């Protein structure tokens, strides 16, 4: 993928999370990576979405070195980079403070898989990280945010559960592309809302493993049959 095309894709993903109501003001960011070139395109820090253009996006290396752009990259860049380095299947990362997913994060609770809407996109509960320590917060906070996410995914497949809640902070989601990451962030917010309503109504029993596997694998498994065949 050319960098110009990647810029356009990342711009569109940033605008998509605004259109879907996941972002107020500048409370969010999307990035995408060109794995072959080892370059990341990310939203600049604090730039209003209504003023955002492809030329404003910042290009960095996987180590955070500036390659192109006159604006400062998102303050969450180091978290995005940590995820790209740890999860080789990831091509795009989204961070928001969407209302319902953030509520679960602030409560320090994972989002349980209570039904098939959740199971269609996440193969089990959406995990929550441990609270960060004072030392982790004081020194290299954004990098350490990425580190606690990576540690939380030890033993988990990040491509089967493409999202996490950072305790007392908010959600991150990812996908094979920036567009897919934005899609997963939108779905995450929806299932977070559904789960909150279900628990408030007195429900909360986890979906059976058989039904979880059926719904996830029919869309994402080797024998998937949901939708139309790719070319």
LINSULWO-V209491 format. One record per residue. N is the residue number from 0. RES is the residue in three letters. SS is DSSP state (h for helix, s for strand, l for the rest). OMEGA is omega in whole degrees, 0 to 359 (* if undefined). NEAR is the number of other ideal C-beta (glycine too) atoms within 8 Angstrom. Layout:
<<N,RES,SS,OMEGA,NEAR> <N,RES,SS,OMEGA,NEAR>>
This chain:
<<0,UNK,l,177,6> <1,UNK,l,179,5> <2,UNK,h,178,12> <3,UNK,h,179,7> <4,UNK,h,179,8> <5,UNK,h,176,13> <6,UNK,h,182,12> <7,UNK,h,179,9> <8,UNK,h,180,14> <9,UNK,h,176,17> <10,UNK,h,182,12> <11,UNK,h,179,10> <12,UNK,h,175,16> <13,UNK,h,180,15> <14,UNK,h,180,10> <15,UNK,h,181,12> <16,UNK,h,173,16> <17,UNK,h,180,11> <18,UNK,h,183,6> <19,UNK,l,173,8> <20,UNK,l,181,6> <21,UNK,l,189,11> <22,UNK,l,167,13> <23,UNK,l,178,4> <24,UNK,l,181,5> <25,UNK,l,186,8> <26,UNK,l,178,7> <27,UNK,s,179,13> <28,UNK,s,177,11> <29,UNK,s,173,17> <30,UNK,s,173,15> <31,UNK,s,184,16> <32,UNK,s,167,12> <33,UNK,s,186,12> <34,UNK,l,182,7> <35,UNK,l,181,4> <36,UNK,l,183,6> <37,UNK,l,183,7> <38,UNK,s,182,12> <39,UNK,s,175,15> <40,UNK,s,185,14> <41,UNK,s,177,16> <42,UNK,l,174,14> <43,UNK,s,184,14> <44,UNK,l,169,9> <45,UNK,l,180,4> <46,UNK,l,180,11> <47,UNK,l,183,7> <48,UNK,h,181,10> <49,UNK,h,178,4> <50,UNK,h,187,7> <51,UNK,l,175,13> <52,UNK,l,182,6> <53,UNK,h,182,8> <54,UNK,h,181,5> <55,UNK,h,184,11> <56,UNK,l,186,14> <57,UNK,s,178,15> <58,UNK,s,179,11> <59,UNK,s,170,14> <60,UNK,s,177,9> <61,UNK,l,175,11> <62,UNK,l,178,5> <63,UNK,l,178,8> <64,UNK,l,180,6> <65,UNK,s,178,8> <66,UNK,s,183,8> <67,UNK,s,177,6> <68,UNK,l,181,11> <69,UNK,l,181,2> <70,UNK,l,176,9> <71,UNK,l,178,5> <72,UNK,s,176,13> <73,UNK,l,177,12> <74,UNK,l,179,6> <75,UNK,l,183,10> <76,UNK,h,185,14> <77,UNK,h,176,12> <78,UNK,h,177,15> <79,UNK,h,183,16> <80,UNK,h,178,14> <81,UNK,h,179,14> <82,UNK,h,178,15> <83,UNK,h,181,12> <84,UNK,h,185,6> <85,UNK,h,187,9> <86,UNK,l,187,11> <87,UNK,l,179,4> <88,UNK,l,184,7> <89,UNK,l,178,16> <90,UNK,l,179,12> <91,UNK,s,181,20> <92,UNK,s,179,15> <93,UNK,s,170,17> <94,UNK,s,176,12> <95,UNK,s,168,15> <96,UNK,l,182,10> <97,UNK,l,196,15> <98,UNK,h,189,8> <99,UNK,h,176,10> <100,UNK,h,179,16> <101,UNK,h,177,13> <102,UNK,h,177,10> <103,UNK,h,179,16> <104,UNK,h,180,15> <105,UNK,h,177,7> <106,UNK,h,182,6> <107,UNK,l,184,8> <108,UNK,l,172,6> <109,UNK,l,176,9> <110,UNK,s,182,14> <111,UNK,l,176,8> <112,UNK,l,186,12> <113,UNK,l,183,12> <114,UNK,l,188,9> <115,UNK,h,177,8> <116,UNK,h,176,8> <117,UNK,h,185,14> <118,UNK,h,179,15> <119,UNK,l,186,9> <120,UNK,l,184,11> <121,UNK,l,185,16> <122,UNK,l,181,10> <123,UNK,l,181,7> <124,UNK,l,171,10> <125,UNK,s,188,16> <126,UNK,l,174,11> <127,UNK,s,181,13> <128,UNK,l,167,13> <129,UNK,l,173,6> <130,UNK,l,179,7> <131,UNK,l,179,11> <132,UNK,l,178,6> <133,UNK,h,180,5> <134,UNK,h,179,6> <135,UNK,h,180,11> <136,UNK,h,186,9> <137,UNK,h,186,6> <138,UNK,l,175,7> <139,UNK,l,187,6> <140,UNK,h,185,10> <141,UNK,h,175,11> <142,UNK,h,181,10> <143,UNK,h,173,12> <144,UNK,h,176,15> <145,UNK,h,182,15> <146,UNK,h,180,10> <147,UNK,h,175,13> <148,UNK,h,181,15> <149,UNK,h,178,12> <150,UNK,h,179,8> <151,UNK,h,182,12> <152,UNK,l,173,13> <153,UNK,l,183,6> <154,UNK,l,178,3> <155,UNK,l,176,9> <156,UNK,l,184,6> <157,UNK,l,179,12> <158,UNK,l,175,8> <159,UNK,l,174,11> <160,UNK,l,190,14> <161,UNK,l,178,13> <162,UNK,s,179,13> <163,UNK,s,172,14> <164,UNK,s,175,16> <165,UNK,s,187,14> <166,UNK,l,178,11> <167,UNK,l,183,7> <168,UNK,l,182,8> <169,UNK,s,185,12> <170,UNK,s,164,19> <171,UNK,s,175,13> <172,UNK,s,181,14> <173,UNK,s,179,14> <174,UNK,s,181,15> <175,UNK,l,177,8> <176,UNK,l,175,10> <177,UNK,h,179,18> <178,UNK,h,179,12> <179,UNK,h,177,11> <180,UNK,h,178,20> <181,UNK,h,177,17> <182,UNK,h,181,10> <183,UNK,h,177,15> <184,UNK,h,178,16> <185,UNK,h,179,12> <186,UNK,h,178,11> <187,UNK,h,180,17> <188,UNK,h,180,16> <189,UNK,h,181,9> <190,UNK,h,174,14> <191,UNK,h,178,16> <192,UNK,h,180,10> <193,UNK,h,181,12> <194,UNK,h,179,13> <195,UNK,h,178,11> <196,UNK,h,181,8> <197,UNK,h,179,11> <198,UNK,h,179,9> <199,UNK,h,179,6> <200,UNK,l,178,6> <201,UNK,l,177,5> <202,UNK,l,177,7> <203,UNK,l,177,8> <204,UNK,l,182,4> <205,UNK,l,176,8> <206,UNK,l,178,11> <207,UNK,l,179,6> <208,UNK,h,180,6> <209,UNK,h,182,6> <210,UNK,h,175,10> <211,UNK,h,181,13> <212,UNK,h,182,9> <213,UNK,h,184,9> <214,UNK,h,179,11> <215,UNK,h,188,15> <216,UNK,h,179,10> <217,UNK,h,176,9> <218,UNK,h,190,11> <219,UNK,h,183,7> <220,UNK,l,181,8> <221,UNK,l,180,3> <222,UNK,l,185,5> <223,UNK,l,181,10> <224,UNK,l,175,4> <225,UNK,l,178,5> <226,UNK,l,183,4> <227,UNK,l,179,3> <228,UNK,l,174,3> <229,UNK,l,173,3> <230,UNK,l,*,2>>
